[in-house]
């Protein structure tokens, strides 16, 4: 049984604008994510996300509950 193939060029055409948006808005520290749900060889849903990360000063963590 042959495995059906997906038209990669068609997928890239749909995903490229979403990847560009993520890259142009990428944070200096954090993550960008793209998730595509494929149904019968076609993209049914695209989920994107941008997360910003920052390091918390350990001294601030020790102040919790103190006056």
N, C-alpha and C positions, 0 to 999 in steps of 0.2 A: 504494500500500500504506500503510495507516495504522499508525503507531507505537503499540504498546500503551502505556497509561498505568499508572502505579503509584498505588495508594491512599495519598496522602501522609499523610492522617490516621492511617492504620494504622501507617505507618512512624514518625511522630512519637510515637505512643503507646508503641511499643517502645523508641525511642531516648531519650525524655524522662528516664526514671529514670537511665539511664547518664550523660547530660549533667549531671543534677543532682549525681550522685556526684562527677563530675570537678570541677564548679564549687565544691562545698562543700569539696573537698580540694585545691583549686588552690594551688600554691606562690606565694610572693611574687615569686620570680624563677624562670622556667622555662617549661615548656610543658605543655599538656594536649592529648591527641590522642584522637580517636575515629574508628574506621574500621569501616564496615559493608559486608559482602559480601552482595550481593543476587543471589538465584537465582530466576528466574521470578517476579519481582515481590515476593518475600518475603525478609526478612532471614535469611540462613543463618548468619552469624557476626558477632559484634561484638568488636572489639579496642579496648581503651582503654589509655591510658598517661599517667603523670605523671612528668615529669622536673624535677629541681631543678638550677638553674644557679647557679654562684657564680664570681665574678671571682677569679683567682689573682694575688696580688701579684707583679709582675715581679721583685722582688728575690729572691723565693723560687726563681724559675726559674734565676737566675744561680748559686745555691748548689750545684746538682747537680754531684757529683764533687769538691767541695772539702771540705777538713777544717778 
